[in-house]
Amino acid sequence: MPNCIGIRKEDKNVFERRVPVVPNDVKKLVEEYQVKTILQPFPGRAFSADEYIEAGAEVNRDLSNCPVILAVKEIPISFIEEEKTYVFFSHTIKGQSYNMPLLKELMKKKCTLIDYECIKDEKGRRLVFFGKYAGLAGMIDAFWGLGKRLRHLEYETTFHKVKQAYLYKDVAEAKNHLKELASTYSSEELPKEFKPLVFAFSGYGNVSKGAQEIFDIFPHKQITPEELLDYSSLDPKTIYKVVFDEAHMFVKKDGGEFNLQEYFKEPEKYTSQFDKYLPYIDVLVNAIYWDKQYPKLVTKKYLLENAENINLKLICDITCDINGSIEITYKSTMSDNPTYVYDPKTDKYQDGFFGNGIVDIAIDNLPCELPRDSSTEFSKSLMPFLPELAKADFKKSFEELDIPLELKNAAILHKGELTENYKYLTKFL
């Protein structure tokens, strides 16, 4: 069936309620572009089947008539059909071993795979993403986690009244509640060892901006990383915010001048200098892209050697790279059991907020905690590509394929073959 898009149900975990296209945008597809939209029934969606039906969509378990199928997360291997075009976050572009069987099956069945993560503009900036909402939810959970940890240490604070992000109806409700709490906050409620209270943000992209948007609700003073090093001059009654970019976090091994483009192209020439800031940070919100060739920000070795000399109480590892930039992130967590405590002296972990050490929040799927808002924004960013995606003839050769260049560059597979940009994945297969 030409000019038809299918939307698969999201059942990777019980907290996944997001959708790639919201009902309002389905209505535009149907009425303005005559794109038939069929979605599988799924009661867990943040938007009801009735909302989609009212928008003009069809609800049907069978998507076999749809040449293009959208999802958010990875689809099960058993769902893959011959010669279909699939669009979802495949988590394959780093050669992730756990998804190589999925990639192989898509190749075997001569499918086309377009990955949202790879849809970028000419400057390499991502165009379709949930990142901001990972930051929004992550910072809400960081405030919540700090409150829980302080209560475990027998301190009652304003932060304990913050709820987890998924317990708010939407971002607006969360912000309104936080504004109420911020108006009553006093530094007097904090224990002496938490004064001053320093929040650090690694990175400055969409994830970090989302986290800072929530953080900025509380009264604070922003300082530079250089000013943080003059720790003794900080006011103990103040909450401080520090944002780190690559030049602050990493230094060239040979002592040469930091060069951002070189860092991205040849990260092996650089090492982390984040250790010098860690003694003065209470809460670290990690929001920076990381891959295995890049230096780590927080290592187990450093935490062991400096266990008595750091303030670090909690890390919200939004990027959630296992054993990655935050080496103590040894597993991802779910919203109903989001934290564990790492004790650097024993190299042991304990779920929850109990025990000695550092709390790590490592929820793999943070935008799920704000599903309606995050889906609406995501759908808005995806919509410009959908009409042409729906009418494209994917049976044509890749050279003849008439889709926007941004989508073409994001096509990992075409008719089961790795495209030129992604032939490097052969070594992982």
C-alpha positions as CSV (number, residue, x, y, z in Angstrom):
1,M,0.0,0.0,0.0
2,P,1.8,3.2,-1.1
3,N,1.7,6.4,0.9
4,C,1.2,4.5,4.1
5,I,3.1,4.6,7.4
6,G,2.8,2.0,10.2
7,I,3.4,2.8,13.9
8,R,4.6,-0.2,15.9
9,K,3.6,-0.7,19.6
10,E,6.4,0.1,22.1
11,D,6.9,-2.9,24.4
12,K,10.6,-3.0,25.2
13,N,9.8,-2.2,28.8
14,V,6.9,-1.3,31.0
15,F,7.8,2.3,31.2
16,E,8.0,2.9,27.4
17,R,5.0,5.0,26.6
18,R,6.4,7.3,23.9
19,V,5.3,7.5,20.3
20,P,7.1,8.7,17.2
21,V,4.1,10.6,15.8
22,V,1.4,12.2,18.0
23,P,-2.3,12.3,17.0
24,N,-2.2,16.0,16.0
25,D,0.6,15.3,13.4
26,V,-1.2,12.1,12.2
27,K,-4.2,14.4,11.5
28,K,-1.9,16.5,9.3
29,L,-0.5,13.5,7.5
30,V,-4.0,12.2,6.7
31,E,-5.7,15.4,5.8
32,E,-2.9,17.4,4.2
33,Y,-0.7,14.7,2.6
34,Q,-3.1,11.8,2.2
35,V,-0.8,9.5,4.1
36,K,-2.6,6.6,5.5
37,T,-1.5,5.9,9.1
38,I,-2.0,2.5,10.8
39,L,-0.9,1.8,14.3
40,Q,-0.9,-1.3,16.4
41,P,-3.1,-1.3,19.4
42,F,-1.2,-0.7,22.6
43,P,-2.9,0.4,25.9
44,G,0.5,1.7,27.3
45,R,0.8,4.6,24.9
46,A,0.8,8.1,26.3
47,F,-1.9,8.9,23.7
48,S,-5.0,6.7,23.5
49,A,-6.2,4.8,20.5
50,D,-9.3,7.0,20.5
51,E,-7.1,10.1,20.0
52,Y,-5.5,8.5,17.0
53,I,-8.8,7.3,15.5
54,E,-10.2,10.8,15.9
55,A,-7.2,12.1,14.0
56,G,-7.9,9.8,11.1
57,A,-5.6,6.8,11.9
58,E,-6.5,3.2,11.7
59,V,-5.8,0.8,14.6
60,N,-4.8,-2.7,13.4
61,R,-2.4,-5.3,14.7
62,D,-1.4,-6.1,11.1
63,L,1.1,-3.6,9.6
64,S,2.0,-5.8,6.6
65,N,0.4,-3.3,4.2
66,C,2.7,-0.5,5.4
67,P,6.0,-0.2,3.4
68,V,7.4,2.2,6.1
69,I,7.2,1.3,9.8
70,L,8.1,3.7,12.6
71,A,9.0,2.9,16.2
72,V,10.9,4.6,19.0
73,K,13.0,1.8,20.4
74,E,14.5,-1.3,18.8
75,I,12.0,-3.7,17.3
76,P,12.0,-7.5,18.0
77,I,13.8,-9.6,15.4
78,S,10.6,-11.7,15.1
79,F,8.7,-8.6,13.9
80,I,10.9,-7.9,10.9
81,E,9.4,-8.5,7.5
82,E,11.0,-8.8,4.1
83,E,11.9,-5.6,2.2
84,K,10.4,-3.2,4.6
85,T,11.7,0.2,5.6
86,Y,12.1,0.7,9.4
87,V,12.8,3.9,11.2
88,F,13.8,3.8,14.9
89,F,16.6,4.2,17.3
90,S,18.6,1.1,16.4
91,H,21.6,1.5,18.8
92,T,23.9,0.0,16.3
93,I,26.1,2.8,15.0
94,K,28.7,2.2,17.8
95,G,28.8,-1.4,16.8
96,Q,26.8,-2.3,20.0
97,S,27.1,-6.1,20.2
98,Y,23.7,-6.6,21.7
99,N,22.0,-5.3,18.6
100,M,24.2,-6.9,15.9
101,P,21.8,-9.8,15.6
102,L,19.0,-7.3,14.8
103,L,21.2,-5.6,12.2
104,K,22.0,-9.0,10.6
105,E,18.3,-9.9,10.4
106,L,17.5,-6.6,8.7
107,M,20.2,-7.3,6.2
108,K,19.1,-10.9,5.7
109,K,15.5,-9.7,4.9
110,K,16.8,-7.0,2.5
111,C,15.3,-4.2,4.7
112,T,16.1,-0.5,4.7
113,L,17.0,1.0,8.2
114,I,16.9,4.7,9.0
115,D,18.1,5.7,12.4
116,Y,16.8,8.9,14.1
117,E,20.1,9.4,15.8
118,C,21.8,9.9,12.4
119,I,19.3,12.5,11.0
120,K,21.5,15.6,11.1
121,D,22.0,18.9,9.3
122,E,25.0,19.9,7.3
123,K,26.8,20.9,10.5
124,G,26.3,17.5,12.1
125,R,23.6,18.7,14.5
126,R,20.9,16.2,15.3
127,L,17.5,17.1,14.0
128,V,15.2,14.5,15.5
129,F,15.8,13.7,19.2
130,F,14.4,13.3,22.7
131,G,17.5,14.7,24.3
132,K,16.0,17.8,25.9
133,Y,13.5,15.6,27.7
134,A,16.2,13.3,29.0
135,G,17.7,16.3,30.6
136,L,14.4,17.6,32.0
137,A,13.5,14.3,33.5
138,G,17.1,13.6,34.6
139,M,17.4,16.9,36.6
140,I,14.0,16.3,38.3
141,D,15.2,12.9,39.3
142,A,18.5,14.3,40.5
143,F,16.7,16.7,42.8
144,W,14.5,13.8,44.0
145,G,17.5,11.5,44.4
146,L,19.4,14.1,46.5
147,G,16.4,14.5,48.7
148,K,16.1,10.7,49.2
149,R,19.8,10.4,50.0
150,L,19.7,13.3,52.5
151,R,16.7,11.7,54.2
152,H,18.6,8.5,54.4
153,L,21.3,10.5,56.2
154,E,18.5,11.8,58.5
155,Y,18.2,15.3,57.1
156,E,14.8,16.6,56.1
157,T,15.1,19.0,53.2
158,T,13.0,20.7,50.5
159,F,14.5,18.3,48.0
160,H,12.7,15.4,49.6
161,K,9.4,16.9,48.5
162,V,10.4,16.6,44.8
163,K,8.7,13.6,43.1
164,Q,10.2,11.4,40.4
165,A,9.6,12.8,36.9
166,Y,7.2,10.1,35.8
167,L,4.9,10.9,38.8
168,Y,4.1,14.3,37.3
169,K,1.4,14.6,34.7
170,D,3.7,16.7,32.5
171,V,6.6,19.1,32.5
172,A,4.3,22.1,33.4
173,E,3.1,20.3,36.5
174,A,6.7,19.4,37.5
175,K,7.9,23.0,37.0
176,N,5.0,24.5,39.0
177,H,5.7,22.1,41.9
178,L,9.4,22.9,41.8
179,K,8.7,26.6,41.8
180,E,6.6,26.2,44.9
181,L,9.4,24.3,46.6
182,A,12.1,26.7,45.5
183,S,10.2,29.6,47.1
184,T,10.5,27.9,50.5
185,Y,14.0,26.6,50.2
186,S,16.6,27.7,52.7
187,S,20.2,26.7,53.0
188,E,19.7,26.4,56.7
189,E,18.1,23.0,56.1
190,L,21.3,21.5,54.7
191,P,23.9,19.8,56.8
192,K,27.3,21.5,57.1
193,E,29.0,19.1,54.8
194,F,26.6,20.0,52.0
195,K,27.5,23.7,52.1
196,P,28.0,25.2,49.7
197,L,26.0,23.0,47.4
198,V,27.6,22.6,44.0
199,F,25.9,21.2,40.9
200,A,28.1,20.4,37.9
201,F,26.9,19.8,34.3
202,S,29.1,18.1,31.8
203,G,28.3,19.4,28.3
204,Y,26.2,22.1,26.8
205,G,23.9,20.3,24.2
206,N,20.2,19.6,24.3
207,V,20.5,17.1,27.2
208,S,22.4,19.6,29.3
209,K,20.2,22.5,28.4
210,G,17.1,20.5,29.4
211,A,18.7,19.6,32.8
212,Q,19.7,23.2,33.4
213,E,16.2,24.4,32.5
214,I,14.9,22.5,35.5
215,F,17.9,23.3,37.8
216,D,17.5,27.1,37.1
217,I,14.1,27.0,38.9
218,F,16.0,26.9,42.2
219,P,17.9,30.1,43.4
220,H,21.6,29.7,42.5
221,K,24.7,31.5,41.3
222,Q,26.5,30.3,38.2
223,I,30.3,30.3,38.3
224,T,33.0,29.2,35.9
225,P,35.1,26.0,36.4
226,E,38.0,28.3,37.2
227,E,36.0,30.0,39.9
228,L,35.1,26.6,41.4
229,L,38.8,25.9,42.0
230,D,38.8,28.9,44.4
231,Y,36.5,26.8,46.6
232,S,37.3,28.5,49.9
233,S,35.9,31.8,48.7
234,L,32.4,30.3,47.9
235,D,29.4,31.3,50.0
236,P,28.2,28.4,52.1
237,K,24.6,29.6,51.9
238,T,24.5,29.5,48.1
239,I,23.7,26.8,45.6
240,Y,26.2,27.0,42.7
241,K,26.0,25.9,39.1
242,V,29.0,25.0,37.0
243,V,28.8,24.1,33.3
244,F,31.8,22.3,31.8
245,D,32.7,22.2,28.1
246,E,35.4,19.9,26.6
247,A,38.2,22.4,27.1
248,H,37.6,22.4,30.8
249,M,37.3,18.6,31.1
250,F,40.1,17.4,28.8
251,V,43.7,18.4,28.2
252,K,46.2,17.5,25.5
253,K,48.6,14.8,26.6
254,D,51.6,16.6,25.1
255,G,50.7,19.8,26.8
256,G,49.7,21.6,23.6
257,E,46.7,23.9,23.2
258,F,43.2,22.3,23.3
259,N,41.6,22.1,19.9
260,L,37.9,21.0,19.8
261,Q,38.0,19.6,16.3
262,E,41.1,17.6,17.0
263,Y,39.6,16.3,20.2
264,F,36.6,14.9,18.3
265,K,38.7,13.5,15.5
266,E,41.7,12.2,17.5
267,P,40.5,11.8,21.1
268,E,43.4,9.5,21.9
269,K,45.7,12.6,22.0
270,Y,43.7,13.9,25.1
271,T,43.2,12.9,28.7
272,S,40.8,14.0,31.4
273,Q,41.6,16.8,33.8
274,F,38.2,16.6,35.5
275,D,39.8,15.1,38.6
276,K,40.9,18.6,39.7
277,Y,37.3,19.8,39.9
278,L,35.8,16.6,41.5
279,P,36.7,17.5,45.1
280,Y,34.4,20.5,45.0
281,I,31.3,19.0,43.3
282,D,28.3,17.6,45.3
283,V,26.0,16.6,42.4
284,L,27.3,15.8,38.9
285,V,24.8,15.7,36.0
286,N,26.5,13.9,33.2
287,A,25.1,15.0,29.8
288,I,28.0,14.7,27.4
289,Y,28.3,12.4,24.4
290,W,30.9,9.6,25.0
291,D,32.4,6.7,23.1
292,K,35.1,4.2,24.1
293,Q,37.9,6.2,22.4
294,Y,37.2,9.2,24.6
295,P,38.7,9.8,28.1
296,K,36.6,9.0,31.1
297,L,35.3,11.7,33.4
298,V,35.1,9.8,36.7
299,T,37.2,6.7,37.3
300,K,37.0,4.1,40.0
301,K,40.8,4.6,40.5
302,Y,40.3,8.2,41.3
303,L,37.4,7.6,43.6
304,L,39.3,5.0,45.6
305,E,42.5,7.1,45.9
306,N,40.4,10.2,47.0
307,A,37.6,8.6,48.9
308,E,38.2,10.8,52.0
309,N,38.7,14.1,50.0
310,I,35.7,14.5,47.7
311,N,32.2,16.0,48.2
312,L,30.6,14.0,45.5
313,K,27.2,12.7,46.8
314,L,25.2,11.9,43.7
315,I,25.7,11.4,40.0
316,C,22.8,11.6,37.5
317,D,24.4,9.8,34.5
318,I,21.9,10.8,31.9
319,T,24.0,9.5,29.0
320,C,24.1,6.1,30.8
321,D,27.1,4.6,29.0
322,I,27.9,1.4,30.8
323,N,31.4,1.6,32.3
324,G,31.8,4.7,30.2
325,S,32.6,8.3,31.0
326,I,31.2,7.6,34.5
327,E,33.0,4.4,35.2
328,I,30.8,3.4,38.2
329,T,27.8,3.2,36.0
330,Y,27.9,-0.6,35.8
331,K,24.2,-1.1,34.7
332,S,21.3,0.9,33.5
333,T,18.2,1.1,35.7
334,M,14.4,1.4,35.4
335,S,12.3,4.1,36.9
336,D,10.9,1.9,39.6
337,N,14.4,1.1,40.9
338,P,16.5,3.9,39.5
339,T,19.5,4.2,41.9
340,Y,22.4,2.3,43.4
341,V,25.2,3.3,45.7
342,Y,28.8,2.7,44.8
343,D,31.4,2.3,47.6
344,P,34.8,3.1,46.2
345,K,36.6,1.6,49.2
346,T,35.1,-1.9,48.6
347,D,34.2,-1.6,44.9
348,K,30.7,-2.8,45.8
349,Y,27.3,-1.7,44.7
350,Q,24.0,-1.7,46.6
351,D,20.6,-0.8,45.0
352,G,18.7,2.1,46.5
353,F,20.1,4.9,48.6
354,F,21.7,3.0,51.4
355,G,25.3,2.4,52.4
356,N,28.5,4.4,52.0
357,G,29.6,6.0,48.8
358,I,28.1,7.8,45.8
359,V,24.5,7.5,44.6
360,D,24.3,6.8,40.8
361,I,21.0,7.5,38.9
362,A,21.4,5.6,35.6
363,I,18.0,5.4,34.0
364,D,18.4,4.3,30.4
365,N,15.2,5.8,29.1
366,L,14.6,9.1,30.8
367,P,12.3,10.7,28.2
368,C,9.8,7.9,29.0
369,E,9.2,9.6,32.3
370,L,7.7,12.6,30.4
371,P,6.0,10.7,27.5
372,R,3.4,13.1,26.2
373,D,5.7,16.2,26.2
374,S,8.7,14.3,24.8
375,S,6.6,12.6,22.1
376,T,5.0,15.9,21.0
377,E,8.4,17.6,20.6
378,F,9.9,14.5,18.8
379,S,6.9,14.3,16.5
380,K,7.2,17.9,15.6
381,S,10.9,17.5,14.6
382,L,10.1,14.3,12.6
383,M,7.1,15.7,10.7
384,P,9.0,17.6,8.0
385,F,10.4,14.3,6.8
386,L,7.3,12.1,6.9
387,P,5.4,13.0,3.7
388,E,8.4,12.4,1.5
389,L,9.3,9.3,3.5
390,A,5.8,7.9,3.0
391,K,5.7,8.3,-0.8
392,A,9.3,7.2,-1.5
393,D,10.0,4.1,-3.6
394,F,12.5,2.2,-1.6
395,K,12.8,-0.5,-4.4
396,K,14.9,2.0,-6.4
397,S,18.7,1.9,-6.1
398,F,20.2,4.0,-3.3
399,E,21.4,6.6,-5.9
400,E,17.9,6.9,-7.3
401,L,16.1,7.0,-4.0
402,D,14.3,10.3,-3.7
403,I,14.2,11.2,0.0
404,P,15.6,14.2,1.8
405,L,19.4,14.2,2.1
406,E,19.1,14.2,5.9
407,L,17.2,10.8,5.7
408,K,19.5,9.4,3.1
409,N,22.5,10.1,5.3
410,A,20.7,8.4,8.2
411,A,20.1,5.2,6.2
412,I,22.3,2.6,7.7
413,L,20.9,-0.1,5.4
414,H,19.3,0.1,2.0
415,K,17.7,-3.1,0.7
416,G,19.8,-5.1,3.2
417,E,23.2,-3.6,2.3
418,L,25.2,-1.2,4.4
419,T,25.4,2.2,2.8
420,E,28.7,3.9,2.3
421,N,28.5,5.9,5.5
422,Y,28.1,2.8,7.6
423,K,30.3,0.2,5.9
424,Y,32.5,0.4,9.0
425,L,29.9,-1.7,10.8
426,T,31.1,-4.7,8.8
427,K,33.9,-5.3,11.4
428,F,31.2,-5.6,14.2
429,L,29.2,-8.1,12.2
